[in-house]
């Protein structure tokens, strides 16, 4: 979208398909939400997508500098598709999810999963 900047930093690292699929769906859901809702009434903004790998595991950060979640709102909303996908990621990779939002400050979501919990299954 015009006026929206994307800060993209992605490390590569092989993970189980049972981790990659729900992680990709969560990222897609959050990026779609940012594009649809974060910059209402504004000419632009910034979206961050970082997938950073270190010795402990992978940290995926999806953030925007938009309007933030409405007062009292949470993400993911219980019973919605996003919540089901997040639960799949938690179950498959023991992922930890942290969501921060402030009115006018945007939304910042961090997903972390450890190397051992996300490793591809061996072909033995």
N, C-alpha and C positions, 0 to 999 in steps of 0.2 A: 504494500500500500504506500502511496506517495506520502512523504513526510515521516514515515516510521523508519528509524535506524535499527539495524540488527547487529548486536555485538556477539559474534559467534567464535567460540573456542572449543574445539573438540579433539580430545585424545582418543586414539583407537585402542581397543582392548577386547579380546574375544570373551564373550559371555554365553551362557546357555540360552537357547532359543526361548526357554521358559521365563527368562529374565528380559531378554531383548524385546520380545513382543509387547508385554505389558508396559515396559519402560517407554518404548516408542509411542504407544497409545496415550500414556500419561503426558508425554511431551507434546504430542499433537493436540490433545485436549487443552492443555494450558496455553499453547501458542494461539490456537483458535479463539479461546476465551479472551486473550489479550487483544487480538486483532478486532474482535467484535465489540468488546465492552470497555477496554481500558482507556481509550482516547476519545470517548464521546464528548463532543463540544470543544475539542482541541484540534489544532492543525497538525499535530504530530507528537512524537515521543520516541522512546527507546525501549527495545526489548532485548534482554540478555538471554542467551542460551549457551551455557558452559557445561561440558561433560569432561571432567578432569579426573585423571587417574593417578594414584600414587601407590605407595607400598601397602596401604591398608585397604584400598578399594576404589570405588568410583563415586564421585560426587557430581550429581547433575543439578544445575541451577537454572531455573526458568524464572525470569523476573521482568517486570515492566515498571515504568515510572508514571503510570496512569492514575486514574481516579481512585483506585483501591476498591476493596470489597465494600458493599453497603454496610452501614452500621448494623451489627448483630449477625451478619452473614458469615458463613464459613465455607471453605472449600477443602475437600470435596463435600457436596451435600449428600447426606445419608439417603440411600435408596436410589440415587441417580447413577448413570453409567460411569461417571468419573470415580465415584466411590467404589464401585465394583472392580474397576481396573486397578485402583490403588490397592485394594485388598488382595488382588491377585499378585501384584508385585511384592507386597508384604509377605504373602505366603510362599511365593517361589524363591525369593531372594532375601528374606528377612530384612527387607528395606525399611529404613527409617525415613519418615517424611516430616518436614517442618514447614509450616505455612505462616508467613508474616504479612500483615496488611494494615495500612493506616490510611484513613481518608486523605486523598490528595497525594499520597506517597507511593501508590502502586501496590503490587502484589509480588512477593518474593517466596518462591518455593524451592526447597532444597531436598533432594532425594539422595540417600546414601545407601550403598550396599557394599559389603565386604567382599574381598576377592574370593575367599573360600565359599561363600554363599552364592556367588554368581558364576562360578567356573563352569565351562562347558563339560558335559558328561563325557567321560573317556570312552573310546571305541573298543572296550575290552569284551 
